[in-house]
């Protein structure tokens, strides 16, 4: 056996504590007490109890984790505890850090063979954040809005959903059926791009003027990749037909409890017409929102000079991602020096400062208040249920904001509303009965 002592850092101790809680919860699910577990695995009972309590070394905890996965019907995903970062609720990525991750990719060019197409830079994200946002500079410059411009090279689309902020004059190109469509975009415009829709971007002026922030994120499908990998395409189509509301309404007599499709096993044919399935799998449309101010609301009932958000492009409601322009008031606009109203959400929040001035970011976490400045092109990830507020240091500022559900979805919260012991959901510290 490995050393029992836990002499790790605070972050390691926090990780080992959370891992122990997860192991305790999984042992409860398969009805194993620590004593039963130790006996079946031929382990020392004190070692098992130390791991479950977060007192053991990382080596001993990792060893027990591997033995549990080998011996019991526990999914590795259920014991996949991420080692957290020391964030105090918000992770800030500075422009110089983002710039250090810069990489340039070439694409085909009819004039040059291949030439630089995009410059990518990473922005604020953590292992647990629900998005993978990129600062992107389109390096290919066009002088028209022709959707057939031969210098524009579309990608193949990607698995992740995307909400895009436009911070300059950039053309957006995307496939709609057999057609390619070009849409000129400007500062403050947004769009939502569904998965696997081929698309591209090109600057309309010099390569220093065009800029986008592409906030890509996975929905429930990403969380279910393990289960999806066990299905073939036909099985997946049948599953989608079963649970799609439009399909259920068309074929109510063929469904049992809106769940089960009647099937002829001899012929392996579904009672649901195949043609409907192909329509359902067509995906959602690309959406655009102009920077118009038509969908604006105040933050927590603040006055006219307080912060407010203007809604931009959104994903379909089932996915739950929204974009906004956050209008941060100038410091001098704070009324009577009172505390500036803040906002919070159960979703993960991405912030990007596209302006040339810095913004003051204030937030609270576990009874403490923190303040940092977001310099130009800095970005931040705000963890769920972390209240925050933004003000412009010298003037009113416009910042980009995207909210994306984590696995803490609205459906999850609705389910949890029926639970009597939320403390045991968060931290299962005891077996399911008194031993």
N, C-alpha and C positions, 0 to 999 in steps of 0.2 A: 504494500500500500504506500501511497505517497504521503508526504508530510501533512499533518492535520492542521497546522497553524496557518492562519490567514494573516500574512504580514503585508498585504497589498495596499495600493493607494486607495483613496476615497472612492474613485470611480470604479476600481476593481471590486471593492467591498459592496458598492451599490449593485454592480452587475451580479455578484455572487449571491446577494440577498434576493434579487429578483429571480435568478435561476432556481434557487432553492424553493421559492414560492411556487414557481411553475411546476417543479417536480412534485411538490406536495399535492398540488391540484390534480395532476395527472394520476398519481397513485390513488387519490381518492376516487377518481373516475373509474378505475379498474379494481376498486375495492381491495387495496393493499395498505395495511398499516406499516409504519416504519419497521416494526418487529417482523411482520410477515415478509416484507421486502428483503430485509437483512437475511432472514432464514432461507428464502428461496434463492437468493443470489450468492449465498455463502459469504456475506460481508459482515464486518463488525458493526453491531447495532449503533455504537457511539459514533462511528464514522458516518453512517447513514443519517443519523440525527443532526450531526454537525453540518453536513451538506445541506439538508433541508432548512436548517436555521441560518444558513449563510455564514457559518463560522469556519468552514473548512477552507483549505487552500484551493487555488484555481485548478491545480493538477488533479486533486482528489475529486473536486466537483465535476471536472470534465470526464474523469474515468467513470464515475457513477452514471453520468449522463449517457455515455456510450453503452454501458452495460444495460441500462434501462431500455434503450432503443433496440438492443439486440435481443433482449429477453421478453419484452412485453409488446403488445400491439399499440405502440405509441408512435405517432407520426413525428419525424424529425422537426417538422414545422412547429409543432406544439411545444417543443423545447428550444426553439431558435430565439434566444433572447439576445437582442442587440446590445452591445456595450455602448452606453450612452456617452454623449459629449457633455462637457461642462458648459451649459448654455445659459443658465438662469432664465430659461424660457424663450430667449431669442438668440439666434445665430446671425451675426453680421459678416458679410463678405465685402471687404474693402476693394476699391477699384484696382489697387496695385496687386492684390491677391488674385483678382479676376484676370488681370492682364498677364500674370505669370503663367496662366493656364492656356494662353492663346495658341491656337493652331490654325493653319490655313490649308484648305483642301481645294484641289483643282477639279475642274470638269471640262468636258469637251468644248472646244471653241472652233467654229468653222474657219476663223481667220488665223488662229495660232496653234491649232492642234489641241493643246490643253493649256489652260491658264487659270490663275487663282479665281475662285468663285465665291467662297465664304471665308470669313475669319470667325471662328468660334471662341468664346470664353465662358468658363464656368461661372455661375453666380451662386447665391446663397442656397445651400441645401445641406441636409444631414442624412445619416443612414436611415432615419425614421421619418423624414419629410416625405409627403406624398407626391412630390414633383421633382423634375430634373430640369431646371430652367437654364437656358443658354442666352447669353449676349451674342448677337449675330450681326456682323457687318457684311452686307452684300457687296462684293467687290466687282461684280459685272455691272457696268453702267449701260443703260439703254436710253435712247432719245425719242422713243415713241411708246404707245400703249397697245402695240400690235400683239395679239395673243399668239401669233405664229412667228414671232421674232426668233430667228434661228440661233441667236446667242444665248437664249434662255433654255436651260436644261432642267426639266422636271425630275424630281426624285421618284422613287417607287411608292412613296407613302411609308408610314411606320406604325408600329403596334400601339404607340401611345397617343392619347388625345392631345390636342394642342390648342392653347389660347395664346394669341399673338398680340403684343402691343407694338404699334408703329410709332417710332420717335423721329421720323423724318420722311422725306418723299421717296416712297418705295412702292414698286409695282408688285402685286400679289397675283400669281398665276396658279390655277388649279384645274384638274380634270373634272368635267361633269359629263359622265357618259363618254362618248367618243370625242367631245369637244374640249378644247382648252380655252379657258376664260381668263382675261386679264382685268384686274381691278386696281386702279390707282389708289393708293392709301397715303395718308398724311399724319402728322403728329396727333396723337390722341385717338386715332382710329384703332379698332380692335377686330379680331376675327376668331372664330372657333373652327378648327379643322378636325373632322372625324378621323379615326384610324384608317390607315392604308389608302388615303386619298392622295394621289400624286400631286405635288405642288412645288413651287419655287418662288424666289424673291429676287428682284433686281433693283438697284438704285436708279433714280431718274436724274440725279445730279452727280457731282463728284463722289468718289467712294468715301469721302469723309462726312457726307451729309446723311447718307442712308444708314438707318440703324433699326433693328427690331429686337425685342426680347421675347423669345419663344419659351413659354411655360408648358412643358410637356408633362403628362401625368398618366398614371395607370388607373383604370376604374376597377370595378369588382372583378372583371375578367382577369386582370393581372394577379389579384389575390388568389384566384382560383386556377392558376396555371397548372398546378400539380394534378388537379382533378380533370382539367380539360385535356391534358396530355394522354389520358387513358381512353379518350373517345376518338372515333374516326369522324370524318366530316359528315357522314350520313347520320350518325348518332347525334351529333351536335345540332344539325338542322332539325331533327325531330324534337330535341329538347327545347330549342327556341320556339318551335311551333306550339309546343305544349304551354309554355308560359307567357307567350306574347298576348296581351289583352285583345288586340285586334283579331288575332286568329281564334281566340277562345270564343269571341262573340259571333264569329261566322260559323262556328262548328260546335255550338253548345251541346247538340244531341250526340256528338261523337266523344265528348269529354265526360269523365266521371269526377265530380267534385273539383272541376276546373284544374285538374292535375294529370289525370291519366288518359292517354290516347288509346282507343281501341285498336288492336292490331291483329291482323291475320298472320299467325306465325308460320302457317304452311307456305304462304306465298311471299312472306317477308315484306308485305306492303302496308304502309300506314293508312289509316282511314282519313288522315288529313291530306288534302291535295298537295302534290309536290310543287305545283305552280305557285301556290300561296307562299310556300317557304322561300322561294327565290325572291319574291317581292319583299318579304320581311328582312331578308339578309342584305337588302340594298343599302342599308346604312342611312344615317341622317345627313341632312344637307349642310354644306358649309354655310356659316352665318357671318354676317358683317354688322358692325355698329359704328356709325360715324360719331365723332366727338361733338355731340349736339346739345347736351344738357337737358334732354327731355325726360330722362329717368333719374332724377336726383332726389336724394333724401338726406335729412340731417342726421348726424351721429348722436344718438341718445338725447334727442330733443333739444340740441343746442340752438342758440340764436343764430341770426343771419351771419354774424361774424365768426361763428364757430366752425368746426370741421363739417364737411358733408361729402357724400360720395355720389358719383354719377355712374350709373350702371353701364357696362359695355357688353361685349359679346359673352354669351353663355353656352355651355354644353346643353344637350337635352336634359330635362329635369331629372331623369332617372340617374344621370351621372353626377349632377349636382355641383359642377364647377362654374364659378362666376368671375367676371373681371370688372374692375371699377377704376375710375380716376378718383383718387383721394385728394380733395382740395384741403390743404393744410393752411389754416389762417396764419397771418404774421403774428409774431410775438406781441407786437403793440396792440393787436386787436383783442387780446384777452380782456374780458370784462372785469374791471375792479380787481385784477390779479387773482381771480378765483381759479380753482383747478379746472383745467381744460377737460371737457367730457371725452371719454375714451370709448372704445368698442372692443368686443370680444366675440369669439365664435367657437363652436365645437370643431370647425374645420381647420386645416393648416392654412396659413396665410403667407403669401410671398409679396414682398415689397421691393420696389426698384425706384431709385431717384434719378429721373432722366434730365433734371434741370442742371443749371450751372451754379446753383447755390445749395448750401447744405440745409438739411432739415433736422430738427431735434426730435428724437424718438424717446418717449417715456413709457415704461411699462411696469407692471407689478407681478411679483412671483413669490408665493409663500410668505406673504406679509412684508416683503421688502420692495422698495421702489428703485428702479434703475433708469439712468438716462445716458444715451449715447447720441452722437451726431451721425447722420447718414450723409456723407459727402457726395458730390456728383458721381453718378454711376456706381455708388455703393448699393448693395442689396441686403435683404434680411429675410430670414425665415422665422415666423412667429408660431410657436407651438399652440395646439388647441387650448382654449380656455385661458389664454394669457391676455388680460386687458391691456390695451396700448393706446397711445395718442401721438399725433404728429403735429408740429407747428413749424412754420418757416422762420428761420433765424432773423432775416432782415425783411422778408416780403412773403406774400402769399405764394404757395408752391403747389404744383400739381405732381402727384406721385402715382405710379402704377401699383395696383393691388390685385392679386388673384387669390380667391379662396377655393380650396380643393378638399373634398372629404378625405380623411384618413380611413382606416378600418373602423373608426368610430363614426359610422354612418347614421343617418336618421333612422334607418331600419333597426340598427343596433340599439340606439337610444330608446326607441319604442319598445323593443324587447326588454331592455333593462328596467323600464318603468313598471314591469310586473314583478320585479325581484324584491324580496323583503330585506335581504342582507347585501347591500352594495359593498360594504366593507370586505366581505368575503370574495366578491368578484374581483376586487382590486388586489387583495392579498389573502390568499388561502393559507392560513398558518396552522391549521389543525386537521387531524383526520375527521371523517364525516360522523364519527360517534366517539363517545368517551371511552378511551382504552385504559 
